[in-house]
Amino acid sequence: MRISGFALVLVVSVVLFPATARSENDVTPNVVIQWNNAALQGVRDSKIGPPMVARALAIVHTCIYDAWAAYDKHALGTQFGGSLRQHHSKHKRANQNKAISFAAYRAAVDLFPGDKVTVFDPLMASLGYDVNDTSADTTTPS
């Protein structure tokens, strides 16, 4: 009986007074979700048809995957396999997010140039990246 009472108090305490009270609005979506949302905005603004939507989203997400794969010890990119894999010392979330962002940005701007200034540039700025960085050096995240 004593243990049951303690368990009840514990459950009530956890339910009524959570240690980290967070609403869904407090969570910032990860960089992939942010770029997916931006690409979807590009789709809406361009008014392209369903087959082209699927193709455009596949291109953006393939670029995202290939950028992510370069910072994973097992994943293989879709075009170059593991040849773009970065040294394990560079496998940091910040590098991965930057690589994903530049890959998604470049694909999205190519697919939806009308949203460059209104959608994609502001997202890059909010993430802290320079849209004028046009480096093609595969040893850096950008």
C-alpha positions as CSV (number, residue, x, y, z in Angstrom):
1,M,0.0,0.0,0.0
2,R,2.8,2.4,0.9
3,I,4.5,1.8,-2.5
4,S,1.3,2.3,-4.3
5,G,0.7,5.6,-2.6
6,F,4.2,6.7,-3.5
7,A,3.8,5.7,-7.1
8,L,0.5,7.6,-7.3
9,V,2.2,10.7,-5.9
10,L,5.1,10.3,-8.3
11,V,2.8,9.9,-11.3
12,V,0.7,12.9,-10.3
13,S,3.8,15.0,-9.7
14,V,5.2,14.1,-13.2
15,V,1.9,14.9,-14.9
16,L,1.2,18.1,-13.1
17,F,4.7,19.5,-12.8
18,P,6.8,18.3,-15.7
19,A,10.5,18.9,-15.4
20,T,10.7,20.6,-18.8
21,A,7.5,22.1,-19.7
22,R,7.7,22.8,-23.5
23,S,4.9,23.3,-25.9
24,E,5.2,22.3,-29.5
25,N,5.6,25.9,-30.5
26,D,8.9,26.1,-28.5
27,V,10.7,23.5,-30.7
28,T,12.7,24.8,-33.6
29,P,12.4,22.3,-36.5
30,N,15.7,20.8,-37.6
31,V,17.4,22.1,-40.7
32,V,16.0,19.4,-43.0
33,I,12.4,20.3,-42.0
34,Q,13.1,24.0,-42.5
35,W,14.5,23.3,-46.0
36,N,11.6,21.0,-46.8
37,N,9.2,23.7,-45.8
38,A,11.0,26.2,-47.9
39,A,11.0,23.9,-50.9
40,L,7.3,23.3,-50.4
41,Q,6.8,27.1,-50.4
42,G,8.7,27.1,-53.7
43,V,6.3,24.5,-55.1
44,R,3.3,26.5,-54.0
45,D,4.6,29.7,-55.4
46,S,5.6,28.2,-58.8
47,K,2.3,26.4,-59.2
48,I,4.0,23.4,-61.0
49,G,2.1,20.2,-61.6
50,P,2.3,17.0,-59.6
51,P,4.9,15.2,-61.6
52,M,7.2,18.2,-61.5
53,V,6.6,18.6,-57.8
54,A,7.7,15.1,-57.1
55,R,10.8,15.6,-59.2
56,A,11.7,18.9,-57.6
57,L,11.3,17.6,-54.1
58,A,13.3,14.5,-55.0
59,I,16.2,16.7,-56.3
60,V,16.2,18.9,-53.1
61,H,16.1,15.9,-50.8
62,T,18.7,14.0,-52.7
63,C,21.0,17.0,-52.4
64,I,20.2,17.1,-48.6
65,Y,20.9,13.4,-48.3
66,D,24.2,13.6,-50.2
67,A,25.3,16.5,-48.0
68,W,24.3,14.7,-44.8
69,A,26.1,11.5,-46.0
70,A,29.4,13.3,-46.3
71,Y,29.3,13.7,-42.5
72,D,28.2,10.2,-41.6
73,K,30.6,7.3,-41.1
74,H,28.5,4.7,-42.9
75,A,26.2,6.5,-45.4
76,L,27.0,6.6,-49.1
77,G,26.1,9.5,-51.3
78,T,23.8,8.8,-54.3
79,Q,26.2,10.0,-56.9
80,F,29.8,9.7,-55.5
81,G,29.4,6.9,-52.9
82,G,31.7,7.6,-50.0
83,S,34.2,9.7,-52.0
84,L,32.9,13.0,-50.5
85,R,33.0,11.6,-46.9
86,Q,34.7,14.1,-44.5
87,H,37.2,13.1,-41.9
88,H,35.6,12.0,-38.7
89,S,37.0,15.1,-36.9
90,K,34.7,17.1,-39.1
91,H,31.6,15.1,-38.2
92,K,30.0,17.8,-36.2
93,R,26.3,18.8,-36.2
94,A,27.2,22.4,-37.2
95,N,29.1,21.2,-40.3
96,Q,26.4,18.8,-41.2
97,N,23.7,21.5,-40.9
98,K,25.8,23.9,-43.0
99,A,26.4,21.3,-45.7
100,I,22.7,20.4,-45.8
101,S,21.7,24.1,-46.0
102,F,24.1,25.0,-48.8
103,A,23.0,21.9,-50.8
104,A,19.3,22.6,-50.3
105,Y,19.7,26.3,-51.0
106,R,21.6,25.7,-54.3
107,A,19.1,23.1,-55.5
108,A,16.1,25.2,-54.4
109,V,17.3,28.4,-56.0
110,D,18.0,26.5,-59.2
111,L,14.5,24.9,-59.2
112,F,12.5,27.9,-57.9
113,P,14.5,31.1,-58.8
114,G,11.4,33.2,-58.1
115,D,11.7,32.5,-54.4
116,K,15.4,33.2,-54.0
117,V,15.0,36.6,-52.4
118,T,11.7,36.0,-50.6
119,V,12.1,32.5,-49.2
120,F,15.6,31.0,-49.6
121,D,17.8,33.9,-48.9
122,P,16.0,34.8,-45.6
123,L,16.2,31.1,-44.5
124,M,19.9,31.1,-45.1
125,A,20.3,34.4,-43.2
126,S,18.2,33.0,-40.3
127,L,20.5,30.0,-40.1
128,G,23.6,32.3,-40.1
129,Y,24.9,31.4,-43.6
130,D,26.2,33.7,-46.3
131,V,24.3,33.3,-49.6
132,N,27.2,34.9,-51.4
133,D,29.5,32.0,-50.4
134,T,29.7,30.2,-53.8
135,S,32.5,27.9,-52.8
136,A,32.5,24.5,-54.7
137,D,35.3,23.1,-52.4
138,T,34.0,19.7,-51.3
139,T,36.3,19.6,-48.3
140,T,34.2,22.4,-46.6
141,P,30.6,22.3,-45.6
142,S,29.6,25.1,-47.9
